[in-house]
Amino acid sequence: MRRLYPDLAARAEAEGMAYRDFLALLIAEEVAHRAQTRIQRCVRRARFPFLKTIDEYDFTFQTGLRLSLLGSALSPEFVTQGHGLI
């Protein structure tokens, strides 16, 4: 929060933001920052040889895997419910 406070306080003052709204914004930014750093930590700990999104994946290289087969596995609910692919 310390790193966000000066910029957000200046913004809140310039926009005439209520204290409650400023505090909600500050907390929301902190929560988002913590979530992002947690993801980065998990990725580093996993020691992936390289990072690739599904959009970058070359389905022509791996002919046995088709995007249509992944279906619901690409939805956010799949991950949040803790399902596995294997």
N, C-alpha and C positions, 0 to 999 in steps of 0.2 A: 504494500500500500504506500510505503514511503516514496517509491519511485513514481507512482502515479499521482500522488496528492498535489504537487505544485501545478501541474498542467491542468488537472481537473478542477482544482480550486479556482484557477484563473478563468477557465471556461465557464464555471458556474457563476462566478461574479459577473462576467461579461454578459451572460445570458439572463441574469437575474433569477437564477435557479433557486428554488426553495431548498432549505437545508436537508430536508428529508429526501428530496429528489437527488441532491448532490451525493448524499450518503448511499443511496440505493445504486447510483451510477458507479461510485467508487467500489462498492462491494461487488457489483456485477463484473467490473473490469478485473478485480482481483481473482474472482472465481474463474473467469475465463483464462487468465494468465496461469493460474495453478493447474488447470486442466491441460493446457498446452504444454507446460513443462513436464507434467506427468507423462503425457504421451511421448515426449522426446526422451525422457528417462527410460521408459519401457522399450522403446525402439533401440536405444543404445544397449540396454541390457540383453535384448534378444540377439544382438550381434548379427543382424541380417547382412548378407554379403553385399546387397544393394537394395535400394528402395524403389518400388515401382507401384504405380496405381493401376487399377483395372483398365483405365483408359490407355495406359502406356503398354499394356501387355500385348505381345504379338501372338495372337491365336493361330496364325499360320505356322508358327514354329512348333507348337504343341498341338498336333492335329486331333488328338484324343480328347481335348478339352474344348468345349464350345461355350460361348457366352450364354446361349439359351439354356444350357444345362445348369448354369449357376443360379438362374432365376431368383428365388427368394433369398438366396445367400447374399445377395448384394443389397438387401434392404437394411436400414438401420436397426430394425427390430430383431433381425437375426443375431446381430452382435450384442445388443443390449439384453437379450434373453439368454445369452451364453451358449448358444448352439455351436457345435463344431462341424467342420467339413468332412472329417474322417469318420 
